[in-house]
Amino acid sequence: MSQSQLTYKGKSLRFGLKCLSFLPRSLGWWVAGVSARWMQLSGSRSARVTDENLALCMPALSADERHKLTRDSLQHTAYMAFELAKVWTWDWPRLQTLLQHEIQGEPVLKQALADDRGLVILAPHIGNWELLGIYLQSLAPITILYQPVLAQSVNELVLDCRQRHGSTLLPTDKRGVMGLFKSLKAGGFTGILPDQVPDQGGAFAPFYDIPAYTMTLVHNLIQRTGCQVLMGACLRDGDKLRLTFSEPDAAIYSDQEAESLAALNHSVESVVAMAPAQYQWEYKRFRRRQHPDEPRRYQFKRR
């Protein structure tokens, strides 16, 4: 989709984001901090989900430490809106000015790209995963599964951004998954957000020692195509964003599904450990229960 094909609402949203992209980082960070404090003080759903997830995943934190990490995480999430204004409206040469020159784990990435077995980059919801995706598109043609968002104007803008930078988008249905298998068998390249709760095609595996419904797609891709896997993230580091790539837990290649899924979640934990405040803790990762008699998570009363 080209910019000329955007609807009036899509063009209006792009214009608004274009204007927002000119705001200095310091102002955006300050606004994000005010928003985070307001979300905590008002007891917003995002603040309460974040606090509950941190209590579950990091029980060693004191109440004060958890309160601070909740606020920091909300600030990073709010600041993402300012970064997306740039990511969704700037061209790639200009976006490169946001990134540190040095890429952590670059030799590992280059070696994997030079292989012809196909490559999956697992990118948890941490830092700026949208900019990570655009960086990956600059390296080689990439195929990505995409599920449309509810807001049509936002959906148009996301599609415009991703296709403009060279990705091939496939629907998150059986046809799209088969297309992904075909691409990897041919030595292709894809990126997947591995910490989403799938609607189907999942199984329970420990995430911070808590059973979490986890996608089986990555395990199936590995077993059926023999592809490689790397972890990837784009983390905030001062005034710049730092790209980092690393090997996952080796057990992710196990032919035993339970071992592979546990290794996937452990690999996500390793990325989160790099910058816990930048992880999207307000996502309801444990909303599905393994057994009906387990207590429901995130049962908040309206205030």
LUMLUM-786866 format. One record per residue (C-alpha): z, y negated, x negated; residue in three letters. Coordinates in steps of 0.5 Angstrom, whole numbers. Layout:
> c3, c2, c1, rest
> Z, Y, X, ALA
...
//
This chain:
> c3, c2, c1, rest
> 0, 0, 0, MET
> -2, -7, -3, SER
> 2, -13, -2, GLN
> -4, -15, 3, SER
> -3, -9, 7, GLN
> 4, -11, 9, LEU
> 6, -13, 16, THR
> 9, -20, 17, TYR
> 16, -18, 17, LYS
> 14, -14, 10, GLY
> 11, -21, 7, LYS
> 17, -25, 10, SER
> 22, -20, 7, LEU
> 18, -20, 0, ARG
> 18, -28, 0, PHE
> 26, -28, 1, GLY
> 27, -23, -4, LEU
> 22, -27, -9, LYS
> 27, -33, -8, CYS
> 33, -29, -9, LEU
> 30, -26, -15, SER
> 31, -33, -19, PHE
> 38, -33, -18, LEU
> 42, -33, -25, PRO
> 46, -26, -26, ARG
> 52, -30, -26, SER
> 52, -33, -19, LEU
> 49, -26, -17, GLY
> 55, -23, -20, TRP
> 60, -28, -17, TRP
> 57, -27, -10, VAL
> 58, -19, -11, ALA
> 65, -20, -13, GLY
> 67, -24, -7, VAL
> 64, -19, -3, SER
> 67, -13, -6, ALA
> 74, -17, -5, ARG
> 72, -19, 2, TRP
> 70, -11, 4, MET
> 77, -9, 1, GLN
> 81, -14, 5, LEU
> 78, -13, 11, SER
> 78, -5, 11, GLY
> 71, -4, 11, SER
> 68, 3, 12, ARG
> 65, 2, 5, SER
> 72, 1, 2, ALA
> 75, 6, 6, ARG
> 70, 11, 4, VAL
> 70, 9, -3, THR
> 78, 9, -4, ASP
> 78, 16, 0, GLU
> 73, 19, -5, ASN
> 76, 17, -11, LEU
> 83, 19, -9, ALA
> 79, 26, -8, LEU
> 76, 26, -14, CYS
> 80, 22, -19, MET
> 87, 24, -17, PRO
> 90, 22, -23, ALA
> 89, 15, -22, LEU
> 95, 11, -20, SER
> 94, 7, -13, ALA
> 93, 0, -17, ASP
> 88, 4, -22, GLU
> 84, 7, -16, ARG
> 85, 0, -12, HIS
> 81, -4, -18, LYS
> 76, 2, -19, LEU
> 74, 1, -11, THR
> 73, -6, -12, ARG
> 69, -6, -18, ASP
> 65, 0, -15, SER
> 64, -5, -9, LEU
> 62, -10, -13, GLN
> 57, -6, -17, HIS
> 54, -4, -11, THR
> 53, -11, -8, ALA
> 50, -13, -14, TYR
> 45, -8, -13, MET
> 42, -13, -8, ALA
> 41, -18, -13, PHE
> 37, -13, -18, GLU
> 33, -10, -13, LEU
> 30, -17, -11, ALA
> 27, -17, -18, LYS
> 26, -9, -18, VAL
> 22, -10, -12, TRP
> 18, -16, -13, THR
> 17, -17, -21, TRP
> 11, -13, -25, ASP
> 13, -8, -30, TRP
> 12, -13, -36, PRO
> 17, -18, -33, ARG
> 22, -12, -31, LEU
> 22, -10, -38, GLN
> 26, -16, -40, THR
> 32, -13, -36, LEU
> 32, -7, -40, LEU
> 36, -6, -47, GLN
> 30, -4, -52, HIS
> 34, 2, -55, GLU
> 34, 8, -50, ILE
> 40, 13, -51, GLN
> 37, 20, -51, GLY
> 30, 17, -52, GLU
> 28, 23, -57, PRO
> 30, 28, -52, VAL
> 26, 25, -47, LEU
> 20, 24, -51, LYS
> 20, 32, -53, GLN
> 21, 34, -46, ALA
> 15, 30, -44, LEU
> 11, 33, -49, ALA
> 12, 40, -47, ASP
> 7, 43, -41, ASP
> 13, 46, -37, ARG
> 14, 41, -32, GLY
> 20, 36, -32, LEU
> 25, 34, -27, VAL
> 29, 28, -28, ILE
> 36, 28, -24, LEU
> 38, 21, -23, ALA
> 45, 20, -19, PRO
> 46, 14, -15, HIS
> 49, 10, -21, ILE
> 47, 4, -24, GLY
> 40, 2, -22, ASN
> 36, 8, -20, TRP
> 31, 4, -17, GLU
> 29, 1, -24, LEU
> 30, 8, -27, LEU
> 24, 10, -23, GLY
> 20, 5, -25, ILE
> 21, 6, -32, TYR
> 19, 13, -31, LEU
> 13, 11, -28, GLN
> 11, 7, -34, SER
> 11, 14, -38, LEU
> 7, 18, -34, ALA
> 4, 20, -27, PRO
> 10, 22, -23, ILE
> 11, 25, -16, THR
> 17, 23, -12, ILE
> 19, 26, -5, LEU
> 20, 20, 0, TYR
> 24, 19, 6, GLN
> 23, 13, 10, PRO
> 28, 8, 12, VAL
> 30, 6, 19, LEU
> 28, -1, 18, ALA
> 20, -2, 18, GLN
> 20, -8, 14, SER
> 24, -5, 8, VAL
> 20, 1, 8, ASN
> 14, -2, 7, GLU
> 17, -6, 1, LEU
> 20, 0, -2, VAL
> 13, 4, -1, LEU
> 9, -2, -4, ASP
> 14, -3, -10, CYS
> 13, 5, -12, ARG
> 6, 6, -10, GLN
> 4, -1, -14, ARG
> 8, 2, -20, HIS
> 4, 9, -20, GLY
> 8, 14, -17, SER
> 5, 19, -12, THR
> 10, 20, -6, LEU
> 10, 26, -2, LEU
> 14, 27, 5, PRO
> 21, 30, 5, THR
> 18, 36, 9, ASP
> 16, 43, 8, LYS
> 9, 40, 6, ARG
> 12, 35, 1, GLY
> 16, 40, -2, VAL
> 10, 45, -3, MET
> 6, 39, -6, GLY
> 12, 38, -11, LEU
> 12, 46, -13, PHE
> 5, 45, -14, LYS
> 5, 39, -19, SER
> 11, 42, -23, LEU
> 7, 48, -24, LYS
> 1, 44, -27, ALA
> 6, 41, -32, GLY
> 8, 35, -27, GLY
> 13, 30, -27, PHE
> 18, 28, -22, THR
> 25, 25, -21, GLY
> 30, 27, -16, ILE
> 37, 24, -13, LEU
> 41, 30, -14, PRO
> 48, 28, -11, ASP
> 45, 27, -4, GLN
> 48, 31, 2, VAL
> 41, 35, 4, PRO
> 40, 36, 12, ASP
> 38, 43, 10, GLN
> 37, 47, 4, GLY
> 43, 47, 1, GLY
> 50, 51, -1, ALA
> 57, 49, -3, PHE
> 59, 48, -10, ALA
> 64, 45, -13, PRO
> 64, 37, -15, PHE
> 70, 35, -18, TYR
> 73, 41, -16, ASP
> 72, 40, -9, ILE
> 67, 44, -5, PRO
> 61, 40, -3, ALA
> 54, 41, 0, TYR
> 49, 41, -5, THR
> 42, 41, -5, MET
> 38, 48, -7, THR
> 32, 45, -9, LEU
> 33, 44, -16, VAL
> 35, 51, -17, HIS
> 29, 53, -13, ASN
> 24, 49, -17, LEU
> 27, 51, -24, ILE
> 26, 59, -22, GLN
> 19, 58, -19, ARG
> 16, 54, -24, THR
> 20, 54, -30, GLY
> 21, 47, -31, CYS
> 25, 43, -35, GLN
> 31, 38, -33, VAL
> 34, 32, -36, LEU
> 39, 27, -33, MET
> 37, 20, -33, GLY
> 41, 14, -31, ALA
> 40, 6, -32, CYS
> 47, 3, -33, LEU
> 49, -4, -33, ARG
> 51, -6, -40, ASP
> 53, -14, -41, GLY
> 47, -18, -39, ASP
> 42, -12, -40, LYS
> 41, -5, -37, LEU
> 41, 1, -41, ARG
> 37, 7, -40, LEU
> 40, 14, -42, THR
> 37, 21, -42, PHE
> 41, 27, -44, SER
> 41, 35, -43, GLU
> 44, 38, -37, PRO
> 49, 43, -37, ASP
> 46, 49, -39, ALA
> 48, 54, -33, ALA
> 43, 50, -29, ILE
> 38, 54, -31, TYR
> 42, 60, -29, SER
> 38, 65, -24, ASP
> 45, 65, -20, GLN
> 44, 60, -15, GLU
> 52, 59, -15, ALA
> 52, 58, -22, GLU
> 46, 53, -22, SER
> 49, 49, -17, LEU
> 56, 48, -20, ALA
> 52, 46, -27, ALA
> 48, 41, -23, LEU
> 54, 38, -20, ASN
> 58, 38, -27, HIS
> 52, 35, -30, SER
> 52, 29, -25, VAL
> 60, 28, -26, GLU
> 58, 28, -34, SER
> 53, 22, -32, VAL
> 59, 19, -28, VAL
> 64, 19, -33, ALA
> 59, 14, -37, MET
> 61, 9, -32, ALA
> 65, 11, -26, PRO
> 65, 4, -23, ALA
> 57, 4, -23, GLN
> 57, 10, -18, TYR
> 56, 10, -11, GLN
> 63, 12, -9, TRP
> 62, 9, -2, GLU
> 57, 15, 0, TYR
> 60, 21, 4, LYS
> 59, 26, -1, ARG
> 64, 31, 3, PHE
> 62, 30, 10, ARG
> 60, 37, 11, ARG
> 65, 42, 11, ARG
> 65, 49, 8, GLN
> 70, 52, 14, HIS
> 71, 50, 21, PRO
> 78, 50, 20, ASP
> 78, 45, 14, GLU
> 80, 38, 16, PRO
> 74, 33, 17, ARG
> 73, 27, 12, ARG
> 72, 20, 13, TYR
> 76, 20, 20, GLN
> 77, 12, 20, PHE
> 79, 8, 26, LYS
> 76, 2, 28, ARG
> 80, -4, 26, ARG
//
